[in-house]
Amino acid sequence: MLEALFIVAIGLIPAILSWLLMRKAEAHLRTRLRAAMNASASHRLNRFYGAPLSAEHHYVEGVGYLIGDLTCRFNARSAHLRCATNPSGPCQQCPYYESIDFD
Protein backbone atom coordinates (compact mmCIF):
# COMPACT_ATOMS: atom_id res chain seq x y z
CA MET A 1 0.00 0.00 0.00
CA LEU A 2 2.81 2.37 0.86
CA GLU A 3 4.44 1.68 -2.52
CA ALA A 4 1.24 2.65 -4.34
CA LEU A 5 1.02 5.96 -2.47
CA PHE A 6 4.68 6.64 -3.23
CA ILE A 7 4.12 5.99 -6.95
CA VAL A 8 1.04 8.28 -7.00
CA ALA A 9 2.98 11.01 -5.17
CA ILE A 10 5.86 10.78 -7.65
CA GLY A 11 3.35 10.91 -10.50
CA LEU A 12 1.77 14.09 -9.10
CA ILE A 13 5.04 15.98 -8.53
CA PRO A 14 5.45 17.15 -12.17
CA ALA A 15 1.86 18.40 -12.29
CA ILE A 16 2.26 20.30 -9.02
CA LEU A 17 5.59 21.81 -10.12
CA SER A 18 4.07 22.81 -13.45
CA TRP A 19 1.12 24.46 -11.70
CA LEU A 20 3.43 26.39 -9.35
CA LEU A 21 5.62 27.59 -12.23
CA MET A 22 2.57 28.67 -14.23
CA ARG A 23 1.26 30.70 -11.28
CA LYS A 24 4.64 32.38 -10.87
CA ALA A 25 4.86 33.16 -14.61
CA GLU A 26 1.31 34.58 -14.63
CA ALA A 27 2.09 36.82 -11.65
CA HIS A 28 5.26 38.05 -13.38
CA LEU A 29 3.34 38.68 -16.59
CA ARG A 30 0.62 40.61 -14.72
CA THR A 31 3.31 42.78 -13.08
CA ARG A 32 5.00 43.53 -16.40
CA LEU A 33 1.67 44.26 -18.09
CA ARG A 34 0.68 46.66 -15.29
CA ALA A 35 4.06 48.43 -15.58
CA ALA A 36 3.68 48.74 -19.36
CA MET A 37 0.15 50.13 -19.00
CA ASN A 38 1.32 52.67 -16.42
CA ALA A 39 4.23 53.74 -18.64
CA SER A 40 1.90 54.13 -21.61
CA ALA A 41 -0.59 56.14 -19.57
CA SER A 42 2.11 58.46 -18.24
CA HIS A 43 3.47 58.92 -21.77
CA ARG A 44 -0.01 59.87 -23.01
CA LEU A 45 -0.48 62.29 -20.11
CA ASN A 46 2.89 63.93 -20.81
CA ARG A 47 1.93 64.25 -24.46
CA PHE A 48 -1.45 65.73 -23.57
CA TYR A 49 -0.34 68.12 -20.83
CA GLY A 50 2.17 70.25 -22.64
CA ALA A 51 5.08 68.03 -23.45
CA PRO A 52 7.45 70.01 -25.63
CA LEU A 53 6.47 69.75 -29.29
CA SER A 54 8.35 71.07 -32.28
CA ALA A 55 7.32 74.28 -34.00
CA GLU A 56 5.90 72.23 -36.87
CA HIS A 57 3.23 70.60 -34.73
CA HIS A 58 -0.22 72.13 -35.25
CA TYR A 59 -3.28 71.17 -33.26
CA VAL A 60 -6.43 70.53 -35.30
CA GLU A 61 -9.68 70.19 -33.34
CA GLY A 62 -11.07 66.66 -33.56
CA VAL A 63 -7.92 65.29 -35.20
CA GLY A 64 -5.02 66.05 -32.84
CA TYR A 65 -1.48 67.20 -33.58
CA LEU A 66 -0.32 67.25 -37.19
CA ILE A 67 3.08 68.18 -38.61
CA GLY A 68 4.10 70.00 -41.75
CA ASP A 69 2.39 72.69 -43.83
CA LEU A 70 -1.35 72.05 -43.56
CA THR A 71 -2.07 74.16 -46.65
CA CYS A 72 -0.14 71.75 -48.91
CA ARG A 73 -2.08 69.26 -51.01
CA PHE A 74 0.42 66.47 -50.23
CA ASN A 75 0.39 66.89 -46.43
CA ALA A 76 -0.16 63.47 -44.82
CA ARG A 77 -2.36 64.88 -42.02
CA SER A 78 -0.36 62.82 -39.53
CA ALA A 79 1.61 63.46 -36.35
CA HIS A 80 4.42 61.21 -37.61
CA LEU A 81 4.67 61.72 -41.37
CA ARG A 82 5.01 65.16 -42.93
CA CYS A 83 3.89 64.50 -46.51
CA ALA A 84 3.72 61.86 -49.22
CA THR A 85 6.31 63.38 -51.56
CA ASN A 86 8.82 64.76 -49.02
CA PRO A 87 8.30 62.78 -45.78
CA SER A 88 11.41 63.94 -43.97
CA GLY A 89 10.84 67.59 -44.91
CA PRO A 90 11.36 70.53 -44.60
CA CYS A 91 8.28 72.15 -46.07
CA GLN A 92 10.00 75.46 -46.87
CA GLN A 93 10.93 75.70 -50.57
CA CYS A 94 9.60 72.19 -51.25
CA PRO A 95 9.48 71.61 -55.04
CA TYR A 96 6.25 69.57 -54.70
CA TYR A 97 4.22 72.17 -52.79
CA GLU A 98 0.70 72.68 -54.14
CA SER A 99 -1.71 74.95 -52.29
CA ILE A 100 -5.18 73.69 -51.39
CA ASP A 101 -8.14 75.84 -52.38
CA PHE A 102 -10.47 76.07 -49.41
CA ASP A 103 -13.31 77.65 -51.42
Stockholm file with secondary structure:
# STOCKHOLM 1.0

chainA/1-103         MLEALFIVAIGLIPAILSWLLMRKAEAHLRTRLRAAMNASASHRLNRFYGAPLSAEHHYVEGVGYLIGDLTCRFNARSAHLRCATNPSGPCQQCPYYESIDFD
#=GR chainA/1-103 SS CHHHHHHHHHHHHHHHHHHHHHHHHHHHHHHHHHHHHHHHHHHHHHHHTTCCCCTTCEEETTTEEECSCTTBTTBCCCSSCCBSSCTTCCCTTCTTCCBCCCC
#=GC SS_cons         CHHHHHHHHHHHHHHHHHHHHHHHHHHHHHHHHHHHHHHHHHHHHHHHTTCCCCTTCEEETTTEEECSCTTBTTBCCCSSCCBSSCTTCCCTTCTTCCBCCCC
//
